Amino acid sequence: MRPAADREGVTVLTAVVVLALLSTCTGCATTFTVEAEHVSHPGAGWPCGPENEEDALTHVQAVLGWVGAGGVGPYLQAGVGANLQGSNGAGFYGPTVTGTLRAGYTWRLRR
């Protein structure tokens, strides 16, 4: 098994390569977002239970998105970011670099 520092270096390099590949298609992308996000279980951890009961992720990431005409229809978002609590932080196990992929459909509620 590689030392932790080597694994971090490989992970950061992988994230840079993924972001570079995504950016080659920026001509196709219709949105670019920088966001901070916290993902957790609302009924676990403080104030609902012991603080160490919850596994969570708080991260900052850059996201490229592709959406249908007028912002309506199918969408795809791909992001690369960093866990603000560091490697294995807050029970989110693994390297500091995070990745997200979202796909869905957007409807217009009113005109």
CNS distance restraints for C-alpha pairs under 8 A (distance, minus, plus):
assign (resid   2 and name CA) (resid   6 and name CA) 6.15 0.50 0.50
assign (resid   2 and name CA) (resid   7 and name CA) 6.32 0.50 0.50
assign (resid   3 and name CA) (resid   7 and name CA) 6.47 0.50 0.50
assign (resid   4 and name CA) (resid   8 and name CA) 6.21 0.50 0.50
assign (resid   5 and name CA) (resid   9 and name CA) 6.29 0.50 0.50
assign (resid   6 and name CA) (resid  10 and name CA) 6.25 0.50 0.50
assign (resid   7 and name CA) (resid  11 and name CA) 6.10 0.50 0.50
assign (resid   7 and name CA) (resid  95 and name CA) 7.81 0.50 0.50
assign (resid   8 and name CA) (resid  12 and name CA) 6.11 0.50 0.50
assign (resid   8 and name CA) (resid  95 and name CA) 6.23 0.50 0.50
assign (resid   8 and name CA) (resid  96 and name CA) 7.53 0.50 0.50
assign (resid   9 and name CA) (resid  13 and name CA) 6.13 0.50 0.50
assign (resid  10 and name CA) (resid  14 and name CA) 6.08 0.50 0.50
assign (resid  11 and name CA) (resid  15 and name CA) 6.20 0.50 0.50
assign (resid  11 and name CA) (resid  95 and name CA) 6.88 0.50 0.50
assign (resid  11 and name CA) (resid  97 and name CA) 6.71 0.50 0.50
assign (resid  12 and name CA) (resid  16 and name CA) 6.25 0.50 0.50
assign (resid  12 and name CA) (resid  97 and name CA) 6.48 0.50 0.50
assign (resid  13 and name CA) (resid  17 and name CA) 6.23 0.50 0.50
assign (resid  14 and name CA) (resid  18 and name CA) 6.15 0.50 0.50
assign (resid  15 and name CA) (resid  19 and name CA) 6.10 0.50 0.50
assign (resid  15 and name CA) (resid  80 and name CA) 6.60 0.50 0.50
assign (resid  15 and name CA) (resid  97 and name CA) 6.91 0.50 0.50
assign (resid  16 and name CA) (resid  20 and name CA) 6.03 0.50 0.50
assign (resid  17 and name CA) (resid  21 and name CA) 6.14 0.50 0.50
assign (resid  18 and name CA) (resid  22 and name CA) 6.16 0.50 0.50
assign (resid  18 and name CA) (resid  80 and name CA) 7.93 0.50 0.50
assign (resid  19 and name CA) (resid  23 and name CA) 6.01 0.50 0.50
assign (resid  19 and name CA) (resid  79 and name CA) 7.91 0.50 0.50
assign (resid  19 and name CA) (resid  80 and name CA) 6.74 0.50 0.50
assign (resid  20 and name CA) (resid  24 and name CA) 6.38 0.50 0.50
assign (resid  21 and name CA) (resid  25 and name CA) 7.21 0.50 0.50
assign (resid  22 and name CA) (resid  26 and name CA) 6.87 0.50 0.50
assign (resid  22 and name CA) (resid  64 and name CA) 7.53 0.50 0.50
assign (resid  22 and name CA) (resid  78 and name CA) 7.98 0.50 0.50
assign (resid  25 and name CA) (resid  29 and name CA) 6.52 0.50 0.50
assign (resid  26 and name CA) (resid  30 and name CA) 7.81 0.50 0.50
assign (resid  26 and name CA) (resid  64 and name CA) 7.64 0.50 0.50
assign (resid  28 and name CA) (resid  66 and name CA) 7.19 0.50 0.50
assign (resid  29 and name CA) (resid  64 and name CA) 6.27 0.50 0.50
assign (resid  29 and name CA) (resid  65 and name CA) 5.52 0.50 0.50
assign (resid  29 and name CA) (resid  66 and name CA) 4.94 0.50 0.50
assign (resid  30 and name CA) (resid  64 and name CA) 7.72 0.50 0.50
assign (resid  30 and name CA) (resid  65 and name CA) 5.89 0.50 0.50
assign (resid  30 and name CA) (resid  66 and name CA) 5.13 0.50 0.50
assign (resid  30 and name CA) (resid  67 and name CA) 6.44 0.50 0.50
assign (resid  31 and name CA) (resid  64 and name CA) 5.82 0.50 0.50
assign (resid  31 and name CA) (resid  65 and name CA) 4.85 0.50 0.50
assign (resid  31 and name CA) (resid  66 and name CA) 6.49 0.50 0.50
assign (resid  31 and name CA) (resid  67 and name CA) 7.90 0.50 0.50
assign (resid  32 and name CA) (resid  62 and name CA) 7.33 0.50 0.50
assign (resid  32 and name CA) (resid  63 and name CA) 5.71 0.50 0.50
assign (resid  32 and name CA) (resid  64 and name CA) 4.75 0.50 0.50
assign (resid  32 and name CA) (resid  65 and name CA) 6.26 0.50 0.50
assign (resid  33 and name CA) (resid  62 and name CA) 5.83 0.50 0.50
assign (resid  33 and name CA) (resid  63 and name CA) 5.06 0.50 0.50
assign (resid  33 and name CA) (resid  64 and name CA) 6.56 0.50 0.50
assign (resid  33 and name CA) (resid  65 and name CA) 7.98 0.50 0.50
assign (resid  34 and name CA) (resid  60 and name CA) 7.38 0.50 0.50
assign (resid  34 and name CA) (resid  61 and name CA) 5.79 0.50 0.50
assign (resid  34 and name CA) (resid  62 and name CA) 4.55 0.50 0.50
assign (resid  34 and name CA) (resid  63 and name CA) 6.20 0.50 0.50
assign (resid  35 and name CA) (resid  60 and name CA) 5.67 0.50 0.50
assign (resid  35 and name CA) (resid  61 and name CA) 5.60 0.50 0.50
assign (resid  35 and name CA) (resid  62 and name CA) 6.61 0.50 0.50
assign (resid  35 and name CA) (resid  63 and name CA) 7.78 0.50 0.50
assign (resid  36 and name CA) (resid  58 and name CA) 7.32 0.50 0.50
assign (resid  36 and name CA) (resid  59 and name CA) 5.73 0.50 0.50
assign (resid  36 and name CA) (resid  60 and name CA) 4.31 0.50 0.50
assign (resid  36 and name CA) (resid  61 and name CA) 6.53 0.50 0.50
assign (resid  37 and name CA) (resid  57 and name CA) 7.87 0.50 0.50
assign (resid  37 and name CA) (resid  58 and name CA) 5.62 0.50 0.50
assign (resid  37 and name CA) (resid  59 and name CA) 5.53 0.50 0.50
assign (resid  37 and name CA) (resid  60 and name CA) 6.38 0.50 0.50
assign (resid  38 and name CA) (resid  56 and name CA) 7.29 0.50 0.50
assign (resid  38 and name CA) (resid  57 and name CA) 5.62 0.50 0.50
assign (resid  38 and name CA) (resid  58 and name CA) 4.24 0.50 0.50
assign (resid  38 and name CA) (resid  59 and name CA) 6.58 0.50 0.50
assign (resid  39 and name CA) (resid  56 and name CA) 5.69 0.50 0.50
assign (resid  39 and name CA) (resid  57 and name CA) 5.17 0.50 0.50
assign (resid  39 and name CA) (resid  58 and name CA) 6.40 0.50 0.50
assign (resid  40 and name CA) (resid  54 and name CA) 7.25 0.50 0.50
assign (resid  40 and name CA) (resid  55 and name CA) 6.60 0.50 0.50
assign (resid  40 and name CA) (resid  56 and name CA) 4.57 0.50 0.50
assign (resid  40 and name CA) (resid  57 and name CA) 6.60 0.50 0.50
assign (resid  41 and name CA) (resid  45 and name CA) 7.88 0.50 0.50
assign (resid  41 and name CA) (resid  54 and name CA) 6.92 0.50 0.50
assign (resid  41 and name CA) (resid  55 and name CA) 7.67 0.50 0.50
assign (resid  41 and name CA) (resid  56 and name CA) 7.42 0.50 0.50
assign (resid  43 and name CA) (resid  48 and name CA) 5.92 0.50 0.50
assign (resid  43 and name CA) (resid  49 and name CA) 7.87 0.50 0.50
assign (resid  44 and name CA) (resid  48 and name CA) 5.83 0.50 0.50
assign (resid  44 and name CA) (resid  49 and name CA) 5.89 0.50 0.50
assign (resid  44 and name CA) (resid  50 and name CA) 7.71 0.50 0.50
assign (resid  44 and name CA) (resid  53 and name CA) 6.26 0.50 0.50
assign (resid  44 and name CA) (resid  54 and name CA) 5.40 0.50 0.50
assign (resid  45 and name CA) (resid  49 and name CA) 4.76 0.50 0.50
assign (resid  45 and name CA) (resid  50 and name CA) 5.17 0.50 0.50
assign (resid  45 and name CA) (resid  51 and name CA) 4.46 0.50 0.50
assign (resid  45 and name CA) (resid  52 and name CA) 6.35 0.50 0.50
assign (resid  45 and name CA) (resid  53 and name CA) 5.05 0.50 0.50
assign (resid  45 and name CA) (resid  54 and name CA) 4.70 0.50 0.50
assign (resid  46 and name CA) (resid  50 and name CA) 5.91 0.50 0.50
assign (resid  46 and name CA) (resid  51 and name CA) 4.76 0.50 0.50
assign (resid  47 and name CA) (resid  51 and name CA) 7.59 0.50 0.50
assign (resid  49 and name CA) (resid  53 and name CA) 7.00 0.50 0.50
assign (resid  50 and name CA) (resid  54 and name CA) 7.95 0.50 0.50
assign (resid  54 and name CA) (resid  90 and name CA) 7.82 0.50 0.50
assign (resid  54 and name CA) (resid  91 and name CA) 7.43 0.50 0.50
assign (resid  55 and name CA) (resid  90 and name CA) 5.76 0.50 0.50
assign (resid  55 and name CA) (resid  91 and name CA) 4.47 0.50 0.50
assign (resid  55 and name CA) (resid  92 and name CA) 6.10 0.50 0.50
assign (resid  56 and name CA) (resid  90 and name CA) 5.53 0.50 0.50
assign (resid  56 and name CA) (resid  91 and name CA) 6.10 0.50 0.50
assign (resid  56 and name CA) (resid  92 and name CA) 5.95 0.50 0.50
assign (resid  57 and name CA) (resid  83 and name CA) 6.76 0.50 0.50
assign (resid  57 and name CA) (resid  85 and name CA) 7.93 0.50 0.50
assign (resid  57 and name CA) (resid  89 and name CA) 7.67 0.50 0.50
assign (resid  57 and name CA) (resid  90 and name CA) 6.57 0.50 0.50
assign (resid  57 and name CA) (resid  91 and name CA) 7.75 0.50 0.50
assign (resid  57 and name CA) (resid  92 and name CA) 5.86 0.50 0.50
assign (resid  58 and name CA) (resid  83 and name CA) 5.91 0.50 0.50
assign (resid  58 and name CA) (resid  84 and name CA) 5.82 0.50 0.50
assign (resid  58 and name CA) (resid  85 and name CA) 7.03 0.50 0.50
assign (resid  59 and name CA) (resid  81 and name CA) 6.54 0.50 0.50
assign (resid  59 and name CA) (resid  82 and name CA) 5.40 0.50 0.50
assign (resid  59 and name CA) (resid  83 and name CA) 4.35 0.50 0.50
assign (resid  59 and name CA) (resid  84 and name CA) 5.14 0.50 0.50
assign (resid  59 and name CA) (resid  85 and name CA) 7.93 0.50 0.50
assign (resid  59 and name CA) (resid  98 and name CA) 7.69 0.50 0.50
assign (resid  60 and name CA) (resid  81 and name CA) 5.34 0.50 0.50
assign (resid  60 and name CA) (resid  82 and name CA) 5.63 0.50 0.50
assign (resid  60 and name CA) (resid  83 and name CA) 6.88 0.50 0.50
assign (resid  60 and name CA) (resid  84 and name CA) 7.09 0.50 0.50
assign (resid  61 and name CA) (resid  79 and name CA) 6.16 0.50 0.50
assign (resid  61 and name CA) (resid  80 and name CA) 5.36 0.50 0.50
assign (resid  61 and name CA) (resid  81 and name CA) 3.66 0.50 0.50
assign (resid  61 and name CA) (resid  82 and name CA) 6.40 0.50 0.50
assign (resid  61 and name CA) (resid  98 and name CA) 7.97 0.50 0.50
assign (resid  62 and name CA) (resid  79 and name CA) 5.38 0.50 0.50
assign (resid  62 and name CA) (resid  80 and name CA) 5.68 0.50 0.50
assign (resid  62 and name CA) (resid  81 and name CA) 6.15 0.50 0.50
assign (resid  63 and name CA) (resid  77 and name CA) 6.41 0.50 0.50
assign (resid  63 and name CA) (resid  78 and name CA) 5.49 0.50 0.50
assign (resid  63 and name CA) (resid  79 and name CA) 4.01 0.50 0.50
assign (resid  63 and name CA) (resid  80 and name CA) 6.70 0.50 0.50
assign (resid  64 and name CA) (resid  77 and name CA) 5.67 0.50 0.50
assign (resid  64 and name CA) (resid  78 and name CA) 5.51 0.50 0.50
assign (resid  64 and name CA) (resid  79 and name CA) 6.28 0.50 0.50
assign (resid  65 and name CA) (resid  75 and name CA) 7.14 0.50 0.50
assign (resid  65 and name CA) (resid  76 and name CA) 5.65 0.50 0.50
assign (resid  65 and name CA) (resid  77 and name CA) 4.26 0.50 0.50
assign (resid  65 and name CA) (resid  78 and name CA) 6.51 0.50 0.50
assign (resid  66 and name CA) (resid  75 and name CA) 5.48 0.50 0.50
assign (resid  66 and name CA) (resid  76 and name CA) 5.23 0.50 0.50
assign (resid  66 and name CA) (resid  77 and name CA) 6.40 0.50 0.50
assign (resid  67 and name CA) (resid  71 and name CA) 5.68 0.50 0.50
assign (resid  67 and name CA) (resid  72 and name CA) 6.92 0.50 0.50
assign (resid  67 and name CA) (resid  73 and name CA) 6.77 0.50 0.50
assign (resid  67 and name CA) (resid  74 and name CA) 6.02 0.50 0.50
assign (resid  67 and name CA) (resid  75 and name CA) 4.28 0.50 0.50
assign (resid  67 and name CA) (resid  76 and name CA) 6.60 0.50 0.50
assign (resid  68 and name CA) (resid  72 and name CA) 5.22 0.50 0.50
assign (resid  68 and name CA) (resid  73 and name CA) 4.87 0.50 0.50
assign (resid  68 and name CA) (resid  74 and name CA) 5.78 0.50 0.50
assign (resid  68 and name CA) (resid  75 and name CA) 6.46 0.50 0.50
assign (resid  69 and name CA) (resid  73 and name CA) 7.32 0.50 0.50
assign (resid  71 and name CA) (resid 106 and name CA) 7.39 0.50 0.50
assign (resid  72 and name CA) (resid 105 and name CA) 7.54 0.50 0.50
assign (resid  72 and name CA) (resid 106 and name CA) 5.16 0.50 0.50
assign (resid  72 and name CA) (resid 107 and name CA) 5.68 0.50 0.50
assign (resid  72 and name CA) (resid 108 and name CA) 6.41 0.50 0.50
assign (resid  73 and name CA) (resid 105 and name CA) 5.20 0.50 0.50
assign (resid  73 and name CA) (resid 106 and name CA) 5.01 0.50 0.50
assign (resid  73 and name CA) (resid 107 and name CA) 6.42 0.50 0.50
assign (resid  74 and name CA) (resid 103 and name CA) 7.44 0.50 0.50
assign (resid  74 and name CA) (resid 104 and name CA) 5.68 0.50 0.50
assign (resid  74 and name CA) (resid 105 and name CA) 4.16 0.50 0.50
assign (resid  74 and name CA) (resid 106 and name CA) 6.22 0.50 0.50
assign (resid  75 and name CA) (resid 103 and name CA) 5.63 0.50 0.50
assign (resid  75 and name CA) (resid 104 and name CA) 5.43 0.50 0.50
assign (resid  75 and name CA) (resid 105 and name CA) 5.84 0.50 0.50
assign (resid  75 and name CA) (resid 106 and name CA) 7.27 0.50 0.50
assign (resid  76 and name CA) (resid 101 and name CA) 7.42 0.50 0.50
assign (resid  76 and name CA) (resid 102 and name CA) 5.67 0.50 0.50
assign (resid  76 and name CA) (resid 103 and name CA) 4.48 0.50 0.50
assign (resid  76 and name CA) (resid 104 and name CA) 6.73 0.50 0.50
assign (resid  77 and name CA) (resid 100 and name CA) 7.81 0.50 0.50
assign (resid  77 and name CA) (resid 101 and name CA) 5.69 0.50 0.50
assign (resid  77 and name CA) (resid 102 and name CA) 5.05 0.50 0.50
assign (resid  77 and name CA) (resid 103 and name CA) 6.45 0.50 0.50
assign (resid  78 and name CA) (resid  99 and name CA) 7.54 0.50 0.50
assign (resid  78 and name CA) (resid 100 and name CA) 5.70 0.50 0.50
assign (resid  78 and name CA) (resid 101 and name CA) 4.59 0.50 0.50
assign (resid  78 and name CA) (resid 102 and name CA) 6.55 0.50 0.50
assign (resid  79 and name CA) (resid  99 and name CA) 5.55 0.50 0.50
assign (resid  79 and name CA) (resid 100 and name CA) 5.05 0.50 0.50
assign (resid  79 and name CA) (resid 101 and name CA) 6.51 0.50 0.50
assign (resid  80 and name CA) (resid  97 and name CA) 7.23 0.50 0.50
assign (resid  80 and name CA) (resid  98 and name CA) 5.81 0.50 0.50
assign (resid  80 and name CA) (resid  99 and name CA) 4.58 0.50 0.50
assign (resid  80 and name CA) (resid 100 and name CA) 6.59 0.50 0.50
assign (resid  81 and name CA) (resid  97 and name CA) 5.75 0.50 0.50
assign (resid  81 and name CA) (resid  98 and name CA) 5.02 0.50 0.50
assign (resid  81 and name CA) (resid  99 and name CA) 6.19 0.50 0.50
assign (resid  82 and name CA) (resid  86 and name CA) 7.76 0.50 0.50
assign (resid  82 and name CA) (resid  96 and name CA) 5.47 0.50 0.50
assign (resid  82 and name CA) (resid  97 and name CA) 4.54 0.50 0.50
assign (resid  82 and name CA) (resid  98 and name CA) 5.38 0.50 0.50
assign (resid  83 and name CA) (resid  87 and name CA) 7.13 0.50 0.50
assign (resid  83 and name CA) (resid  89 and name CA) 7.27 0.50 0.50
assign (resid  83 and name CA) (resid  96 and name CA) 5.07 0.50 0.50
assign (resid  83 and name CA) (resid  97 and name CA) 6.27 0.50 0.50
assign (resid  83 and name CA) (resid  98 and name CA) 6.39 0.50 0.50
assign (resid  84 and name CA) (resid  89 and name CA) 7.77 0.50 0.50
assign (resid  84 and name CA) (resid  96 and name CA) 7.78 0.50 0.50
assign (resid  85 and name CA) (resid  89 and name CA) 4.53 0.50 0.50
assign (resid  85 and name CA) (resid  90 and name CA) 6.46 0.50 0.50
assign (resid  85 and name CA) (resid  96 and name CA) 7.99 0.50 0.50
assign (resid  86 and name CA) (resid  95 and name CA) 7.61 0.50 0.50
assign (resid  86 and name CA) (resid  96 and name CA) 5.12 0.50 0.50
assign (resid  87 and name CA) (resid  93 and name CA) 7.05 0.50 0.50
assign (resid  87 and name CA) (resid  94 and name CA) 5.91 0.50 0.50
assign (resid  87 and name CA) (resid  95 and name CA) 4.72 0.50 0.50
assign (resid  87 and name CA) (resid  96 and name CA) 4.36 0.50 0.50
assign (resid  88 and name CA) (resid  92 and name CA) 5.40 0.50 0.50
assign (resid  88 and name CA) (resid  93 and name CA) 4.13 0.50 0.50
assign (resid  88 and name CA) (resid  94 and name CA) 5.16 0.50 0.50
assign (resid  88 and name CA) (resid  95 and name CA) 6.53 0.50 0.50
assign (resid  88 and name CA) (resid  96 and name CA) 7.27 0.50 0.50
assign (resid  89 and name CA) (resid  93 and name CA) 6.81 0.50 0.50
